[in-house]
Amino acid sequence: MVNGEIVLRDGKLTRIDESEILREVREAAPAYLASHAIIDQRNSAFEPYFAEIHRRATLRDIGLNLRWGYEAMARREPALNLNRACRRRRD
């Protein structure tokens, strides 16, 4: 219920024609996928460069504590060095 109006009944939306939305999506999808394929093909030229950027970035310890987040950083707890652990697995 939203603002006193029932918007969902028996798992169906009452204010939206779901079958019409699905029909529109199915109609638009082929053109979208075709244009996306062209963009994806053009972008594939950059893939080796981004892969190298990612490889280098994962080797650098930035002191971010991914397990406990910002709260642990505020308490000055030592950072979990996932980069070193990942490097060991790769080697």
Backbone torsions as a table, in degrees:
resi	resn	phi	psi	omega
1	MET	NA	132.2	178.3
2	VAL	-128.6	121.7	177.8
3	ASN	52.1	39.9	177.7
4	GLY	82.1	-0.3	-178.3
5	GLU	-111.0	134.9	177.3
6	ILE	-75.7	120.0	-178.0
7	VAL	-109.9	-10.2	179.1
8	LEU	-139.2	122.4	179.1
9	ARG	-134.9	125.1	179.8
10	ASP	53.7	39.2	177.4
11	GLY	76.9	8.4	179.6
12	LYS	-118.5	140.1	175.5
13	LEU	-71.9	136.1	-177.0
14	THR	-92.5	-18.1	-175.7
15	ARG	-103.2	-5.3	-175.0
16	ILE	-128.9	136.7	176.0
17	ASP	-86.2	94.2	-175.7
18	GLU	-60.7	-38.8	-178.6
19	SER	-66.5	-34.6	177.5
20	GLU	-68.5	-40.8	177.6
21	ILE	-63.4	-44.4	179.0
22	LEU	-61.7	-40.7	177.8
23	ARG	-61.5	-43.1	179.8
24	GLU	-64.8	-40.3	179.1
25	VAL	-64.9	-45.0	179.1
26	ARG	-62.2	-34.4	178.9
27	GLU	-70.9	-38.6	-176.0
28	ALA	-84.6	-22.2	-172.8
29	ALA	-59.1	-45.5	-177.8
30	PRO	-58.8	-42.5	179.5
31	ALA	-66.2	-41.6	178.7
32	TYR	-62.3	-47.2	-178.3
33	LEU	-63.9	-36.5	178.0
34	ALA	-65.4	-45.1	179.6
35	SER	-68.0	-35.2	178.6
36	HIS	-67.2	-35.6	178.6
37	ALA	-62.8	-38.5	178.2
38	ILE	-65.8	-45.5	179.0
39	ILE	-63.2	-43.1	179.5
40	ASP	-61.2	-40.9	178.6
41	GLN	-63.4	-44.6	178.7
42	ARG	-63.6	-41.0	-178.2
43	ASN	-71.3	-20.6	-178.5
44	SER	-60.7	-23.1	177.2
45	ALA	-63.6	-25.8	-178.5
46	PHE	-89.1	-11.3	-173.7
47	GLU	-54.7	-46.5	-179.6
48	PRO	-62.3	-33.6	-179.7
49	TYR	-70.4	-42.2	177.8
50	PHE	-69.0	-34.3	176.6
51	ALA	-62.6	-40.8	178.2
52	GLU	-68.1	-40.0	176.2
53	ILE	-59.6	-45.9	-179.8
54	HIS	-63.6	-43.7	179.4
55	ARG	-58.4	-47.6	-179.5
56	ARG	-65.5	-39.8	-178.3
57	ALA	-64.9	-35.9	-178.8
58	THR	-74.9	-14.4	177.2
59	LEU	-83.5	-15.0	-174.8
60	ARG	-94.9	125.1	176.5
61	ASP	-80.8	115.6	-179.6
62	ILE	-102.8	3.8	176.1
63	GLY	74.9	17.7	-179.5
64	LEU	-86.4	127.9	-179.3
65	ASN	-91.5	96.3	-175.0
66	LEU	-76.0	-22.9	-177.0
67	ARG	-76.9	-38.5	-175.6
68	TRP	-111.5	-10.8	175.4
69	GLY	73.9	-158.2	-172.8
70	TYR	-66.3	-30.1	-179.9
71	GLU	-60.6	-43.8	179.3
72	ALA	-66.3	-37.0	178.4
73	MET	-64.6	-37.8	179.2
74	ALA	-65.8	-32.4	178.5
75	ARG	-84.2	1.1	178.6
76	ARG	63.1	33.7	175.1
77	GLU	-74.6	152.0	-179.8
78	PRO	-64.5	143.2	-178.5
79	ALA	-76.4	146.2	174.0
80	LEU	-81.0	117.5	-176.2
81	ASN	-89.2	86.1	179.0
82	LEU	-69.7	-27.4	-178.5
83	ASN	-61.1	-44.3	-179.5
84	ARG	-65.2	-42.4	-179.9
85	ALA	-63.6	-41.3	179.5
86	CYS	-66.3	-39.3	179.4
87	ARG	-62.7	-40.5	179.3
88	ARG	-61.9	-39.9	179.8
89	ARG	-66.1	-35.2	-179.0
90	ARG	-72.9	-33.2	-176.3
91	ASP	-75.4	NA	NA
